[in-house]
Amino acid sequence: MVLQSLKNCLWLSCILRTPKACFRSTASGGLIIQSVSNDVYQNLAVEDWIHDHMDLEKQQVLFLWRNSPAVVIGRHQNPWQECNLRLLRQKNIKLARRRSGGGTVYHDLGNINLTFFTTRKKYQRMENLKLIVKALKALRPQLDIHVTDRYDILLDRQYKISGTAAKLGRTSAYHHCTLLCNADKFVLSSVLKSPYKGLKSNATPSVPALVKNLFEEDPSLTPEMLLDAIAKEYAAQHQIDYHITVINPADETLLPGISNKTKELQTWEWVYGKTPKFSVSTSLNMTYKDSVLDVKVNIDVKHGRIEVCNIDLPEQWLPPGLYSELVKNLTGSKFCPNETTTLVTTLLRVCPQDDELHSRWSLLCENMIMLM
């Protein structure tokens, strides 16, 4: 298997280094590629690389990949609206923004990902989904699965097992979808539930759906079996040899420039900064000593940074100068708990040496950080 994988990589290297005009000399019709990486940023970068570099007029591509736990949002989505960011941080689950549209999905090793690359003219989302259904039916004829008009795949007429998204470029296109085999549904439902209240945004919202693992229907199924069945069906439909080329997304010799694509997808500016403008209008019910304070907060966020910040505190609860300094420093900063923590820690150093004042300041700052 190791020798075969090495041969595959050398073969693909020859293809990718060949000028586009010479692609005729390679295997025609279709190419099946599988990533050895479980890193969401590396695998999304491979999608970008194939879309940008391969001549899809000569050869369509099926890309197979799996990720360690990650939440992936669509290009035009709001992460604060789509998921529980605090829980993601606690569980060390990665958050990624892809370049296609669509809704938010949870990935782990019990979930497989499929990306179909074609020219824009040959792009056929429904045909790809029918191919998946045909492959699953060949594997387990008893499965009750079908494709909906919304381009989802349903199990037993009600449970979503696959969601879809796409990117249509000027000449190239790709359609990618998930397939639930044995994903952790408890984590899935927990992390895809936003705790944020009073958030208003024009970002694309996800549509909630009942989900089910194929493993629940047939415990003998594994992600590896599903990948193999789909790859075989793809090869049959494209009339090519069943041949999976294994690649390492960190290999710059094979995929020149891939490291920069991966790094860009990890940046705060891409994951959070690309969020459409939104606002948060909420109340902080802060318990201080024997009383509960109702503190109104209104924040406008643009490009992931606080553009306007208003905190309606009880009169004399904090010195006006300290309050003004807090609002001034928050304005223009990232809507981010780490940056805000650093900011308020710095401000605390210039706060008068008064224990009660410090307690009030800390309580307010803790509640503000929890908003993020």
BALOBA-1460 file (C-alpha; in Angstrom, 3 decimals):
// residues 372
<rec num="1" residu="m" x="0.000" y="0.000" z="0.000"/>
<rec num="2" residu="v" x="2.873" y="2.401" z="0.847"/>
<rec num="3" residu="l" x="4.528" y="1.678" z="-2.523"/>
<rec num="4" residu="q" x="1.217" y="2.203" z="-4.333"/>
<rec num="5" residu="s" x="0.666" y="5.536" z="-2.525"/>
<rec num="6" residu="l" x="4.173" y="6.643" z="-3.532"/>
<rec num="7" residu="k" x="3.455" y="5.709" z="-7.150"/>
<rec num="8" residu="n" x="0.184" y="7.649" z="-6.962"/>
<rec num="9" residu="c" x="1.933" y="10.754" z="-5.680"/>
<rec num="10" residu="l" x="4.634" y="10.570" z="-8.356"/>
<rec num="11" residu="w" x="1.961" y="10.101" z="-11.021"/>
<rec num="12" residu="l" x="-0.071" y="13.066" z="-9.772"/>
<rec num="13" residu="s" x="3.098" y="15.160" z="-9.541"/>
<rec num="14" residu="c" x="3.710" y="14.525" z="-13.241"/>
<rec num="15" residu="i" x="0.143" y="15.574" z="-14.041"/>
<rec num="16" residu="l" x="0.226" y="18.762" z="-12.003"/>
<rec num="17" residu="r" x="3.616" y="19.872" z="-13.285"/>
<rec num="18" residu="t" x="2.616" y="19.307" z="-16.896"/>
<rec num="19" residu="p" x="1.539" y="22.463" z="-18.768"/>
<rec num="20" residu="k" x="-2.224" y="22.586" z="-19.240"/>
<rec num="21" residu="a" x="-1.885" y="22.043" z="-22.962"/>
<rec num="22" residu="c" x="-0.301" y="18.651" z="-22.276"/>
<rec num="23" residu="f" x="-3.034" y="17.234" z="-20.072"/>
<rec num="24" residu="r" x="-4.177" y="15.139" z="-23.019"/>
<rec num="25" residu="s" x="-1.317" y="12.765" z="-22.306"/>
<rec num="26" residu="t" x="-2.655" y="11.937" z="-18.821"/>
<rec num="27" residu="a" x="-5.584" y="9.731" z="-17.836"/>
<rec num="28" residu="s" x="-8.664" y="11.344" z="-19.322"/>
<rec num="29" residu="g" x="-12.193" y="11.658" z="-17.990"/>
<rec num="30" residu="g" x="-11.695" y="11.749" z="-14.262"/>
<rec num="31" residu="l" x="-9.232" y="11.710" z="-11.416"/>
<rec num="32" residu="i" x="-9.917" y="10.531" z="-7.836"/>
<rec num="33" residu="i" x="-7.790" y="12.119" z="-5.100"/>
<rec num="34" residu="q" x="-7.803" y="11.371" z="-1.368"/>
<rec num="35" residu="s" x="-6.121" y="13.437" z="1.350"/>
<rec num="36" residu="v" x="-3.998" y="11.786" z="4.033"/>
<rec num="37" residu="s" x="-4.558" y="14.814" z="6.284"/>
<rec num="38" residu="n" x="-7.369" y="15.256" z="8.804"/>
<rec num="39" residu="d" x="-6.717" y="18.990" z="9.156"/>
<rec num="40" residu="v" x="-9.689" y="21.072" z="8.000"/>
<rec num="41" residu="y" x="-7.576" y="24.041" z="6.862"/>
<rec num="42" residu="q" x="-5.249" y="21.872" z="4.783"/>
<rec num="43" residu="n" x="-8.141" y="20.072" z="3.104"/>
<rec num="44" residu="l" x="-10.024" y="23.282" z="2.318"/>
<rec num="45" residu="a" x="-6.760" y="24.632" z="0.882"/>
<rec num="46" residu="v" x="-6.555" y="21.600" z="-1.443"/>
<rec num="47" residu="e" x="-10.018" y="22.493" z="-2.746"/>
<rec num="48" residu="d" x="-8.805" y="26.013" z="-3.525"/>
<rec num="49" residu="w" x="-5.641" y="24.671" z="-5.136"/>
<rec num="50" residu="i" x="-7.446" y="22.252" z="-7.449"/>
<rec num="51" residu="h" x="-9.985" y="24.918" z="-8.392"/>
<rec num="52" residu="d" x="-7.216" y="27.408" z="-9.205"/>
<rec num="53" residu="h" x="-4.613" y="25.160" z="-10.865"/>
<rec num="54" residu="m" x="-6.058" y="22.103" z="-12.575"/>
<rec num="55" residu="d" x="-7.372" y="22.056" z="-16.133"/>
<rec num="56" residu="l" x="-10.893" y="20.823" z="-15.537"/>
<rec num="57" residu="e" x="-11.683" y="20.980" z="-19.258"/>
<rec num="58" residu="k" x="-9.468" y="17.918" z="-19.645"/>
<rec num="59" residu="q" x="-10.124" y="16.104" z="-16.412"/>
<rec num="60" residu="q" x="-12.877" y="16.172" z="-13.797"/>
<rec num="61" residu="v" x="-11.803" y="15.506" z="-10.217"/>
<rec num="62" residu="l" x="-13.336" y="13.839" z="-7.173"/>
<rec num="63" residu="f" x="-11.610" y="14.849" z="-3.924"/>
<rec num="64" residu="l" x="-12.180" y="12.653" z="-0.843"/>
<rec num="65" residu="w" x="-11.323" y="13.945" z="2.631"/>
<rec num="66" residu="r" x="-12.048" y="13.615" z="6.352"/>
<rec num="67" residu="n" x="-11.419" y="16.012" z="9.226"/>
<rec num="68" residu="s" x="-10.721" y="15.875" z="12.917"/>
<rec num="69" residu="p" x="-13.453" y="17.730" z="14.884"/>
<rec num="70" residu="a" x="-14.227" y="21.061" z="13.233"/>
<rec num="71" residu="v" x="-17.122" y="23.390" z="12.527"/>
<rec num="72" residu="v" x="-17.151" y="24.761" z="8.992"/>
<rec num="73" residu="i" x="-19.223" y="27.817" z="8.123"/>
<rec num="74" residu="g" x="-20.203" y="29.120" z="4.712"/>
<rec num="75" residu="r" x="-18.450" y="32.084" z="3.126"/>
<rec num="76" residu="h" x="-21.230" y="34.548" z="4.009"/>
<rec num="77" residu="q" x="-22.089" y="33.296" z="7.505"/>
<rec num="78" residu="n" x="-21.745" y="34.691" z="11.016"/>
<rec num="79" residu="p" x="-19.907" y="32.338" z="13.433"/>
<rec num="80" residu="w" x="-21.448" y="34.013" z="16.509"/>
<rec num="81" residu="q" x="-24.881" y="33.292" z="15.029"/>
<rec num="82" residu="e" x="-24.101" y="29.769" z="13.820"/>
<rec num="83" residu="c" x="-22.315" y="28.031" z="16.664"/>
<rec num="84" residu="n" x="-21.308" y="28.019" z="20.312"/>
<rec num="85" residu="l" x="-17.858" y="29.571" z="20.099"/>
<rec num="86" residu="r" x="-17.187" y="29.210" z="23.813"/>
<rec num="87" residu="l" x="-17.873" y="25.472" z="23.614"/>
<rec num="88" residu="l" x="-15.638" y="25.157" z="20.546"/>
<rec num="89" residu="r" x="-12.792" y="26.737" z="22.500"/>
<rec num="90" residu="q" x="-13.411" y="24.487" z="25.505"/>
<rec num="91" residu="k" x="-13.440" y="21.339" z="23.380"/>
<rec num="92" residu="n" x="-10.553" y="22.501" z="21.171"/>
<rec num="93" residu="i" x="-12.717" y="22.135" z="18.065"/>
<rec num="94" residu="k" x="-11.489" y="24.131" z="15.081"/>
<rec num="95" residu="l" x="-13.611" y="26.743" z="13.321"/>
<rec num="96" residu="a" x="-13.117" y="27.253" z="9.587"/>
<rec num="97" residu="r" x="-14.755" y="29.405" z="6.934"/>
<rec num="98" residu="r" x="-14.918" y="27.844" z="3.478"/>
<rec num="99" residu="r" x="-15.038" y="29.713" z="0.179"/>
<rec num="100" residu="s" x="-18.384" y="28.273" z="-0.890"/>
<rec num="101" residu="g" x="-21.801" y="29.424" z="0.281"/>
<rec num="102" residu="g" x="-24.343" y="27.329" z="2.139"/>
<rec num="103" residu="g" x="-24.810" y="26.517" z="5.807"/>
<rec num="104" residu="t" x="-22.762" y="25.412" z="8.773"/>
<rec num="105" residu="v" x="-21.681" y="21.791" z="9.225"/>
<rec num="106" residu="y" x="-19.895" y="19.764" z="11.872"/>
<rec num="107" residu="h" x="-17.033" y="17.498" z="10.798"/>
<rec num="108" residu="d" x="-15.299" y="14.691" z="12.619"/>
<rec num="109" residu="l" x="-13.764" y="11.381" z="11.559"/>
<rec num="110" residu="g" x="-17.225" y="9.807" z="11.445"/>
<rec num="111" residu="n" x="-18.174" y="12.181" z="8.656"/>
<rec num="112" residu="i" x="-16.777" y="12.066" z="5.105"/>
<rec num="113" residu="n" x="-16.439" y="14.932" z="2.643"/>
<rec num="114" residu="l" x="-16.685" y="14.759" z="-1.124"/>
<rec num="115" residu="t" x="-15.799" y="17.491" z="-3.595"/>
<rec num="116" residu="f" x="-16.718" y="17.224" z="-7.286"/>
<rec num="117" residu="f" x="-14.693" y="19.492" z="-9.579"/>
<rec num="118" residu="t" x="-15.782" y="20.316" z="-13.128"/>
<rec num="119" residu="t" x="-15.874" y="23.224" z="-15.513"/>
<rec num="120" residu="r" x="-18.707" y="25.649" z="-14.822"/>
<rec num="121" residu="k" x="-20.511" y="24.415" z="-17.940"/>
<rec num="122" residu="k" x="-20.454" y="20.783" z="-16.757"/>
<rec num="123" residu="y" x="-21.468" y="21.578" z="-13.170"/>
<rec num="124" residu="q" x="-24.358" y="19.278" z="-12.148"/>
<rec num="125" residu="r" x="-25.054" y="19.169" z="-8.436"/>
<rec num="126" residu="m" x="-28.034" y="16.812" z="-8.700"/>
<rec num="127" residu="e" x="-26.098" y="14.267" z="-10.773"/>
<rec num="128" residu="n" x="-23.340" y="14.165" z="-8.148"/>
<rec num="129" residu="l" x="-25.837" y="13.471" z="-5.383"/>
<rec num="130" residu="k" x="-27.519" y="10.766" z="-7.446"/>
<rec num="131" residu="l" x="-24.088" y="9.178" z="-7.899"/>
<rec num="132" residu="i" x="-23.665" y="9.065" z="-4.109"/>
<rec num="133" residu="v" x="-27.113" y="7.524" z="-3.638"/>
<rec num="134" residu="k" x="-26.392" y="4.917" z="-6.312"/>
<rec num="135" residu="a" x="-23.114" y="4.012" z="-4.622"/>
<rec num="136" residu="l" x="-24.794" y="3.641" z="-1.232"/>
<rec num="137" residu="k" x="-27.593" y="1.550" z="-2.722"/>
<rec num="138" residu="a" x="-25.029" y="-0.748" z="-4.335"/>
<rec num="139" residu="l" x="-23.353" y="-1.108" z="-0.949"/>
<rec num="140" residu="r" x="-26.570" y="-1.568" z="1.066"/>
<rec num="141" residu="p" x="-29.682" y="-2.030" z="-1.151"/>
<rec num="142" residu="q" x="-32.014" y="-1.859" z="1.858"/>
<rec num="143" residu="l" x="-31.157" y="1.789" z="2.637"/>
<rec num="144" residu="d" x="-34.094" y="4.179" z="2.142"/>
<rec num="145" residu="i" x="-32.283" y="7.228" z="0.778"/>
<rec num="146" residu="h" x="-33.138" y="9.864" z="-1.801"/>
<rec num="147" residu="v" x="-32.116" y="13.339" z="-2.989"/>
<rec num="148" residu="t" x="-34.431" y="16.281" z="-2.272"/>
<rec num="149" residu="d" x="-35.108" y="19.379" z="-4.358"/>
<rec num="150" residu="r" x="-32.978" y="21.298" z="-1.824"/>
<rec num="151" residu="y" x="-29.987" y="19.116" z="-2.767"/>
<rec num="152" residu="d" x="-29.933" y="17.242" z="0.538"/>
<rec num="153" residu="i" x="-29.795" y="13.465" z="0.901"/>
<rec num="154" residu="l" x="-32.420" y="12.104" z="3.283"/>
<rec num="155" residu="l" x="-32.500" y="8.782" z="5.114"/>
<rec num="156" residu="d" x="-35.892" y="7.248" z="5.890"/>
<rec num="157" residu="r" x="-37.609" y="10.263" z="4.290"/>
<rec num="158" residu="q" x="-36.837" y="12.595" z="7.184"/>
<rec num="159" residu="y" x="-33.237" y="12.462" z="8.420"/>
<rec num="160" residu="k" x="-30.597" y="14.541" z="6.696"/>
<rec num="161" residu="i" x="-27.366" y="12.632" z="6.096"/>
<rec num="162" residu="s" x="-25.790" y="15.000" z="3.594"/>
<rec num="163" residu="g" x="-25.672" y="18.758" z="3.114"/>
<rec num="164" residu="t" x="-24.427" y="20.558" z="0.025"/>
<rec num="165" residu="a" x="-22.546" y="23.728" z="-0.919"/>
<rec num="166" residu="a" x="-20.821" y="24.968" z="-4.057"/>
<rec num="167" residu="k" x="-18.480" y="27.527" z="-5.569"/>
<rec num="168" residu="l" x="-18.975" y="28.654" z="-9.148"/>
<rec num="169" residu="g" x="-15.930" y="30.378" z="-10.601"/>
<rec num="170" residu="r" x="-15.623" y="32.057" z="-13.979"/>
<rec num="171" residu="t" x="-14.673" y="28.821" z="-15.752"/>
<rec num="172" residu="s" x="-14.284" y="26.254" z="-12.947"/>
<rec num="173" residu="a" x="-16.726" y="25.012" z="-10.326"/>
<rec num="174" residu="y" x="-16.939" y="22.638" z="-7.442"/>
<rec num="175" residu="h" x="-19.727" y="21.058" z="-5.448"/>
<rec num="176" residu="h" x="-18.925" y="19.604" z="-2.065"/>
<rec num="177" residu="c" x="-21.060" y="17.696" z="0.385"/>
<rec num="178" residu="t" x="-20.853" y="15.847" z="3.668"/>
<rec num="179" residu="l" x="-22.015" y="12.318" z="4.426"/>
<rec num="180" residu="l" x="-22.795" y="11.277" z="8.004"/>
<rec num="181" residu="c" x="-21.619" y="7.786" z="8.801"/>
<rec num="182" residu="n" x="-20.758" y="7.695" z="12.486"/>
<rec num="183" residu="a" x="-20.353" y="11.321" z="13.609"/>
<rec num="184" residu="d" x="-20.760" y="12.323" z="17.260"/>
<rec num="185" residu="k" x="-24.323" y="13.655" z="17.163"/>
<rec num="186" residu="f" x="-24.209" y="14.935" z="20.754"/>
<rec num="187" residu="v" x="-21.233" y="17.171" z="19.987"/>
<rec num="188" residu="l" x="-22.781" y="18.109" z="16.637"/>
<rec num="189" residu="s" x="-26.009" y="19.351" z="18.214"/>
<rec num="190" residu="s" x="-24.163" y="21.109" z="21.064"/>
<rec num="191" residu="v" x="-21.677" y="23.104" z="19.020"/>
<rec num="192" residu="l" x="-24.195" y="24.086" z="16.330"/>
<rec num="193" residu="k" x="-26.449" y="25.793" z="18.859"/>
<rec num="194" residu="s" x="-25.654" y="29.475" z="19.296"/>
<rec num="195" residu="p" x="-26.151" y="30.879" z="22.816"/>
<rec num="196" residu="y" x="-26.079" y="34.491" z="21.599"/>
<rec num="197" residu="k" x="-29.201" y="36.544" z="22.170"/>
<rec num="198" residu="g" x="-30.104" y="39.861" z="20.606"/>
<rec num="199" residu="l" x="-27.873" y="39.318" z="17.577"/>
<rec num="200" residu="k" x="-29.069" y="40.867" z="14.307"/>
<rec num="201" residu="s" x="-27.335" y="40.029" z="11.067"/>
<rec num="202" residu="n" x="-27.904" y="39.823" z="7.320"/>
<rec num="203" residu="a" x="-25.557" y="36.830" z="7.124"/>
<rec num="204" residu="t" x="-26.840" y="33.627" z="5.544"/>
<rec num="205" residu="p" x="-28.530" y="31.576" z="8.309"/>
<rec num="206" residu="s" x="-28.357" y="27.790" z="8.447"/>
<rec num="207" residu="v" x="-31.584" y="25.805" z="8.215"/>
<rec num="208" residu="p" x="-31.865" y="23.344" z="11.157"/>
<rec num="209" residu="a" x="-32.620" y="19.727" z="10.247"/>
<rec num="210" residu="l" x="-33.021" y="16.341" z="11.878"/>
<rec num="211" residu="v" x="-29.884" y="14.291" z="11.272"/>
<rec num="212" residu="k" x="-29.019" y="10.632" z="11.521"/>
<rec num="213" residu="n" x="-25.911" y="8.527" z="11.007"/>
<rec num="214" residu="l" x="-25.900" y="5.743" z="8.439"/>
<rec num="215" residu="f" x="-24.229" y="3.667" z="11.169"/>
<rec num="216" residu="e" x="-27.500" y="3.852" z="13.144"/>
<rec num="217" residu="e" x="-29.259" y="2.172" z="10.221"/>
<rec num="218" residu="d" x="-26.492" y="-0.368" z="9.610"/>
<rec num="219" residu="p" x="-23.744" y="-0.677" z="12.273"/>
<rec num="220" residu="s" x="-21.509" y="-2.589" z="9.861"/>
<rec num="221" residu="l" x="-20.924" y="0.551" z="7.766"/>
<rec num="222" residu="t" x="-17.681" y="2.531" z="8.128"/>
<rec num="223" residu="p" x="-16.456" y="5.792" z="6.577"/>
<rec num="224" residu="e" x="-13.815" y="3.821" z="4.674"/>
<rec num="225" residu="m" x="-16.486" y="1.611" z="3.094"/>
<rec num="226" residu="l" x="-18.497" y="4.659" z="2.012"/>
<rec num="227" residu="l" x="-15.463" y="6.362" z="0.465"/>
<rec num="228" residu="d" x="-14.541" y="3.201" z="-1.405"/>
<rec num="229" residu="a" x="-18.073" y="2.664" z="-2.745"/>
<rec num="230" residu="i" x="-18.414" y="6.267" z="-3.946"/>
<rec num="231" residu="a" x="-14.977" y="6.235" z="-5.570"/>
<rec num="232" residu="k" x="-15.857" y="3.022" z="-7.440"/>
<rec num="233" residu="e" x="-19.143" y="4.471" z="-8.675"/>
<rec num="234" residu="y" x="-17.375" y="7.667" z="-9.781"/>
<rec num="235" residu="a" x="-14.821" y="5.605" z="-11.724"/>
<rec num="236" residu="a" x="-17.591" y="3.561" z="-13.357"/>
<rec num="237" residu="q" x="-19.612" y="6.600" z="-14.419"/>
<rec num="238" residu="h" x="-16.537" y="8.370" z="-15.832"/>
<rec num="239" residu="q" x="-15.290" y="5.177" z="-17.483"/>
<rec num="240" residu="i" x="-11.878" y="5.344" z="-15.839"/>
<rec num="241" residu="d" x="-9.805" y="2.799" z="-13.928"/>
<rec num="242" residu="y" x="-10.636" y="2.599" z="-10.238"/>
<rec num="243" residu="h" x="-7.503" y="4.327" z="-8.962"/>
<rec num="244" residu="i" x="-7.329" y="6.589" z="-5.866"/>
<rec num="245" residu="t" x="-4.388" y="8.979" z="-5.778"/>
<rec num="246" residu="v" x="-3.334" y="9.685" z="-2.190"/>
<rec num="247" residu="i" x="-1.874" y="13.147" z="-1.527"/>
<rec num="248" residu="n" x="-0.368" y="15.036" z="1.388"/>
<rec num="249" residu="p" x="-1.803" y="18.595" z="1.481"/>
<rec num="250" residu="a" x="1.390" y="19.855" z="3.133"/>
<rec num="251" residu="d" x="3.539" y="18.806" z="0.147"/>
<rec num="252" residu="e" x="4.751" y="22.004" z="-1.546"/>
<rec num="253" residu="t" x="6.586" y="20.049" z="-4.244"/>
<rec num="254" residu="l" x="3.295" y="18.481" z="-5.300"/>
<rec num="255" residu="l" x="1.051" y="21.506" z="-4.688"/>
<rec num="256" residu="p" x="3.142" y="24.686" z="-5.038"/>
<rec num="257" residu="g" x="1.770" y="27.528" z="-2.915"/>
<rec num="258" residu="i" x="-0.486" y="25.279" z="-0.802"/>
<rec num="259" residu="s" x="1.077" y="26.440" z="2.493"/>
<rec num="260" residu="n" x="0.064" y="30.048" z="1.876"/>
<rec num="261" residu="k" x="-3.496" y="28.971" z="1.059"/>
<rec num="262" residu="t" x="-3.638" y="26.953" z="4.284"/>
<rec num="263" residu="k" x="-2.284" y="29.838" z="6.382"/>
<rec num="264" residu="e" x="-4.797" y="32.281" z="4.926"/>
<rec num="265" residu="l" x="-7.714" y="30.010" z="5.854"/>
<rec num="266" residu="q" x="-6.487" y="29.951" z="9.493"/>
<rec num="267" residu="t" x="-6.236" y="33.709" z="9.955"/>
<rec num="268" residu="w" x="-8.588" y="35.589" z="12.248"/>
<rec num="269" residu="e" x="-9.205" y="38.037" z="9.394"/>
<rec num="270" residu="w" x="-10.642" y="35.244" z="7.224"/>
<rec num="271" residu="v" x="-12.484" y="33.135" z="9.815"/>
<rec num="272" residu="y" x="-14.021" y="36.041" z="11.755"/>
<rec num="273" residu="g" x="-13.174" y="39.216" z="9.850"/>
<rec num="274" residu="k" x="-15.144" y="38.153" z="6.763"/>
<rec num="275" residu="t" x="-18.372" y="38.079" z="8.789"/>
<rec num="276" residu="p" x="-21.028" y="40.419" z="7.356"/>
<rec num="277" residu="k" x="-21.798" y="43.432" z="9.564"/>
<rec num="278" residu="f" x="-23.964" y="42.608" z="12.589"/>
<rec num="279" residu="s" x="-25.186" y="44.076" z="15.869"/>
<rec num="280" residu="v" x="-25.705" y="42.767" z="19.389"/>
<rec num="281" residu="s" x="-28.388" y="44.300" z="21.616"/>
<rec num="282" residu="t" x="-28.715" y="42.487" z="24.913"/>
<rec num="283" residu="s" x="-28.927" y="42.804" z="28.685"/>
<rec num="284" residu="l" x="-26.290" y="41.681" z="31.140"/>
<rec num="285" residu="n" x="-27.947" y="40.485" z="34.334"/>
<rec num="286" residu="m" x="-25.002" y="41.009" z="36.650"/>
<rec num="287" residu="t" x="-25.272" y="39.861" z="40.257"/>
<rec num="288" residu="y" x="-23.309" y="42.153" z="42.532"/>
<rec num="289" residu="k" x="-23.461" y="41.577" z="46.287"/>
<rec num="290" residu="d" x="-27.184" y="41.321" z="47.077"/>
<rec num="291" residu="s" x="-28.560" y="42.982" z="43.959"/>
<rec num="292" residu="v" x="-28.996" y="42.163" z="40.276"/>
<rec num="293" residu="l" x="-28.029" y="44.860" z="37.806"/>
<rec num="294" residu="d" x="-29.668" y="45.061" z="34.388"/>
<rec num="295" residu="v" x="-26.976" y="46.452" z="32.100"/>
<rec num="296" residu="k" x="-27.969" y="47.214" z="28.509"/>
<rec num="297" residu="v" x="-25.297" y="46.633" z="25.873"/>
<rec num="298" residu="n" x="-25.454" y="47.672" z="22.209"/>
<rec num="299" residu="i" x="-22.553" y="46.797" z="19.924"/>
<rec num="300" residu="d" x="-22.136" y="47.131" z="16.161"/>
<rec num="301" residu="v" x="-19.501" y="44.866" z="14.605"/>
<rec num="302" residu="k" x="-17.985" y="45.316" z="11.136"/>
<rec num="303" residu="h" x="-15.254" y="43.086" z="9.669"/>
<rec num="304" residu="g" x="-15.163" y="41.344" z="13.050"/>
<rec num="305" residu="r" x="-14.239" y="44.575" z="14.880"/>
<rec num="306" residu="i" x="-16.323" y="46.668" z="17.254"/>
<rec num="307" residu="e" x="-17.481" y="49.755" z="15.363"/>
<rec num="308" residu="v" x="-19.888" y="51.193" z="17.966"/>
<rec num="309" residu="c" x="-20.122" y="50.271" z="21.657"/>
<rec num="310" residu="n" x="-22.671" y="51.537" z="24.197"/>
<rec num="311" residu="i" x="-22.930" y="50.192" z="27.756"/>
<rec num="312" residu="d" x="-25.805" y="51.541" z="29.854"/>
<rec num="313" residu="l" x="-24.476" y="51.340" z="33.426"/>
<rec num="314" residu="p" x="-26.246" y="52.528" z="36.594"/>
<rec num="315" residu="e" x="-25.190" y="56.032" z="37.467"/>
<rec num="316" residu="q" x="-22.058" y="56.243" z="39.632"/>
<rec num="317" residu="w" x="-21.466" y="52.483" z="39.378"/>
<rec num="318" residu="l" x="-18.106" y="53.195" z="37.734"/>
<rec num="319" residu="p" x="-16.257" y="56.505" z="37.525"/>
<rec num="320" residu="p" x="-17.209" y="58.222" z="34.204"/>
<rec num="321" residu="g" x="-13.565" y="58.421" z="33.154"/>
<rec num="322" residu="l" x="-13.004" y="54.676" z="33.574"/>
<rec num="323" residu="y" x="-16.218" y="53.839" z="31.715"/>
<rec num="324" residu="s" x="-15.259" y="56.187" z="28.869"/>
<rec num="325" residu="e" x="-11.801" y="54.607" z="28.661"/>
<rec num="326" residu="l" x="-13.339" y="51.144" z="28.399"/>
<rec num="327" residu="v" x="-15.708" y="52.134" z="25.576"/>
<rec num="328" residu="k" x="-12.934" y="54.038" z="23.791"/>
<rec num="329" residu="n" x="-10.581" y="51.039" z="23.877"/>
<rec num="330" residu="l" x="-13.249" y="48.530" z="22.873"/>
<rec num="331" residu="t" x="-14.134" y="50.607" z="19.799"/>
<rec num="332" residu="g" x="-11.966" y="49.397" z="16.921"/>
<rec num="333" residu="s" x="-10.832" y="46.244" z="18.726"/>
<rec num="334" residu="k" x="-11.641" y="42.692" z="17.632"/>
<rec num="335" residu="f" x="-14.917" y="41.218" z="18.888"/>
<rec num="336" residu="c" x="-12.796" y="38.563" z="20.495"/>
<rec num="337" residu="p" x="-12.459" y="37.319" z="24.106"/>
<rec num="338" residu="n" x="-8.673" y="37.048" z="23.976"/>
<rec num="339" residu="e" x="-8.131" y="40.596" z="22.727"/>
<rec num="340" residu="t" x="-10.716" y="42.023" z="25.127"/>
<rec num="341" residu="t" x="-9.150" y="40.157" z="28.070"/>
<rec num="342" residu="t" x="-5.763" y="41.691" z="27.272"/>
<rec num="343" residu="l" x="-7.338" y="45.111" z="26.853"/>
<rec num="344" residu="v" x="-9.233" y="45.118" z="30.166"/>
<rec num="345" residu="t" x="-6.214" y="43.736" z="32.038"/>
<rec num="346" residu="t" x="-4.173" y="46.672" z="30.756"/>
<rec num="347" residu="l" x="-6.890" y="49.158" z="31.746"/>
<rec num="348" residu="l" x="-7.135" y="47.641" z="35.215"/>
<rec num="349" residu="r" x="-3.560" y="48.725" z="35.885"/>
<rec num="350" residu="v" x="-4.568" y="52.388" z="35.621"/>
<rec num="351" residu="c" x="-7.695" y="51.855" z="37.743"/>
<rec num="352" residu="p" x="-7.644" y="53.543" z="41.186"/>
<rec num="353" residu="q" x="-6.508" y="51.207" z="43.968"/>
<rec num="354" residu="d" x="-9.938" y="50.512" z="45.365"/>
<rec num="355" residu="d" x="-11.085" y="46.938" z="46.077"/>
<rec num="356" residu="e" x="-14.766" y="47.576" z="45.445"/>
<rec num="357" residu="l" x="-14.014" y="49.443" z="42.241"/>
<rec num="358" residu="h" x="-11.833" y="46.546" z="41.081"/>
<rec num="359" residu="s" x="-14.633" y="44.065" z="41.853"/>
<rec num="360" residu="r" x="-17.169" y="46.069" z="39.870"/>
<rec num="361" residu="w" x="-14.750" y="46.518" z="36.988"/>
<rec num="362" residu="s" x="-13.900" y="42.803" z="36.891"/>
<rec num="363" residu="l" x="-17.587" y="41.815" z="36.956"/>
<rec num="364" residu="l" x="-18.428" y="44.093" z="34.040"/>
<rec num="365" residu="c" x="-15.440" y="42.937" z="32.006"/>
<rec num="366" residu="e" x="-16.157" y="39.248" z="32.625"/>
<rec num="367" residu="n" x="-19.705" y="39.701" z="31.354"/>
<rec num="368" residu="m" x="-18.528" y="41.639" z="28.296"/>
<rec num="369" residu="i" x="-16.019" y="38.908" z="27.454"/>
<rec num="370" residu="m" x="-18.748" y="36.262" z="27.779"/>
<rec num="371" residu="l" x="-20.651" y="38.075" z="25.008"/>
<rec num="372" residu="m" x="-17.868" y="37.197" z="22.588"/>
